């Protein structure tokens, strides 16, 4: 028996359901009762229940794609700020995907301080030491574009169900977007007016992530800006 509607805003300790549901992140079970453990949106799909949190910092997980900023270097690589309590370590071999002679090769030619890098989380150990890799297509040092930072908890809303929101942003805004699980988003567009409109739309999504009909409102906003001279 459900006590909330799908996508309803819930608070810690609130009774979500009773019965033989499968409980995932953001919720916990006491006997037959299932309660919320975070502030978020109830996500009920069949017999599966989870709570999508509205606030919280980014905790790196293996396989995530992140957008980092170089904040330090060492003998064999760089330290990246990944918008987390934990920094990411990127070895030069995991950037270039080849062995590097560190005596003969100056690695500073590949990355500099404040460079923006798209990377994958290669490994996270029990001490939360985060190892990155950036040799896959589409990864590595970022050229051009605009960087936007929002709450990592709102990233699923920017992507949307089956990618619906992201498709709207890219198609109507006529731009390319790379979304990092750590709350950072890169936007590349040929038209500065529409690029700024996409940034405005992303910030709107962050503010109104808990509301319904958001994809339609974003679509209308972008179409209006485009009709006023965005192309």
SVG drawing of the C-alpha trace seen along z (x, -y; Angstrom):
<svg xmlns="http://www.w3.org/2000/svg" viewBox="-2 -39 67 48">
<polyline fill="none" stroke="black" stroke-width="0.4" points="0.0,0.0 1.4,-3.3 1.0,-6.4 2.5,-8.9 2.1,-9.6 5.0,-9.1 7.3,-12.2 5.8,-13.6 8.1,-15.6 8.9,-13.7 10.9,-14.4 13.0,-12.1 10.8,-9.8 7.8,-10.1 5.9,-6.9 6.1,-6.0 4.6,-2.6 3.7,0.7 4.2,4.1 6.7,6.2 8.3,3.5 12.0,3.5 13.7,0.6 16.6,-1.3 18.6,-4.5 17.0,-7.2 14.6,-4.9 14.6,-2.3 12.4,0.4 11.1,1.1 9.1,4.4 6.5,3.8 6.8,0.0 9.0,-1.9 10.2,-5.4 12.1,-8.2 15.6,-8.9 16.3,-12.1 14.4,-15.1 13.6,-14.2 11.1,-13.0 9.4,-9.6 10.2,-7.4 7.9,-4.4 8.3,-2.0 6.3,1.2 7.5,2.8 10.6,0.6 10.9,-2.4 13.6,-5.0 13.9,-8.6 15.7,-11.0 17.5,-13.4 17.2,-17.2 20.4,-18.2 23.8,-16.6 27.4,-16.6 28.9,-14.5 30.4,-11.2 32.5,-9.6 31.6,-6.2 33.5,-4.0 32.1,-4.5 30.9,-8.0 31.8,-10.7 33.0,-13.9 34.1,-17.3 37.2,-18.4 39.5,-21.4 43.2,-21.0 44.3,-22.4 47.8,-20.8 50.3,-18.6 52.8,-15.9 55.6,-14.0 53.4,-11.7 50.1,-13.5 47.6,-16.0 45.1,-16.6 41.6,-17.6 38.9,-19.4 35.8,-17.3 33.3,-19.3 33.5,-16.8 35.0,-16.5 37.5,-14.3 39.9,-15.2 40.7,-13.1 44.1,-11.9 44.8,-11.7 48.0,-10.0 49.5,-11.1 49.3,-7.5 45.5,-7.5 45.2,-10.7 47.3,-9.7 46.6,-5.9 50.2,-5.0 53.3,-4.6 55.2,-7.9 58.9,-8.3 58.7,-10.8 62.4,-11.6 62.3,-12.6 58.8,-13.9 57.5,-17.2 53.9,-16.4 53.1,-20.1 52.5,-20.3 49.4,-18.3 47.5,-20.0 48.0,-23.2 46.5,-24.7 42.8,-25.6 42.4,-23.5 38.9,-21.8 39.0,-18.0 36.3,-15.5 37.2,-12.2 35.9,-8.9 36.2,-7.6 38.5,-4.6 38.6,-3.5 37.6,-4.6 39.3,-2.8 38.2,-2.3 40.0,-5.5 38.1,-7.5 41.2,-8.0 39.8,-8.7 41.7,-7.6 40.5,-9.1 41.0,-8.2 40.5,-10.5 41.7,-8.5 38.3,-7.6 36.8,-9.5 35.2,-12.7 37.3,-12.9 40.4,-14.9 41.1,-18.6 38.1,-20.8 38.5,-23.4 36.1,-26.4 32.6,-26.2 30.9,-27.4 31.1,-25.6 28.0,-25.6 27.9,-24.2 24.7,-23.0 23.8,-20.7 24.9,-17.2 21.6,-15.9 19.8,-17.8 21.8,-16.2 19.2,-13.4 16.6,-16.1 18.9,-17.8 19.2,-14.5 15.5,-13.7 13.7,-10.4 15.3,-8.5 17.3,-11.7 14.2,-13.8 15.4,-17.0 18.9,-16.8 17.5,-16.3 15.3,-19.3 18.2,-21.5 20.5,-20.3 17.9,-20.3 16.1,-23.5 19.2,-25.3 21.3,-24.1 24.3,-23.2 26.3,-20.3 26.2,-19.5 28.4,-17.2 26.9,-16.4 29.1,-15.4 27.7,-13.3 29.5,-15.7 27.2,-18.6 29.2,-20.3 27.9,-20.8 29.8,-21.9 27.9,-23.8 29.2,-24.5 27.1,-26.6 27.6,-28.7 25.2,-31.3 26.1,-33.2 22.4,-34.2 21.2,-30.6 24.2,-29.4 23.2,-31.9 19.6,-30.7 20.7,-27.1 22.6,-28.3 19.5,-30.0 17.4,-26.9 19.9,-24.7 19.6,-27.0 15.8,-27.0 15.9,-23.2 18.0,-23.3 15.5,-25.6 12.4,-23.8 13.6,-20.2 10.9,-19.1 8.0,-20.3 6.1,-18.5 5.8,-19.6 9.3,-21.1 10.5,-19.7 7.6,-21.5 8.3,-24.8 12.0,-24.6 11.0,-23.9 8.7,-26.8 11.2,-29.2 13.9,-28.2 11.5,-28.4 10.5,-31.9 14.1,-33.1 14.9,-31.6 11.9,-33.3 13.0,-36.6 16.3,-36.3 18.2,-33.4 19.1,-31.9"/>
</svg>
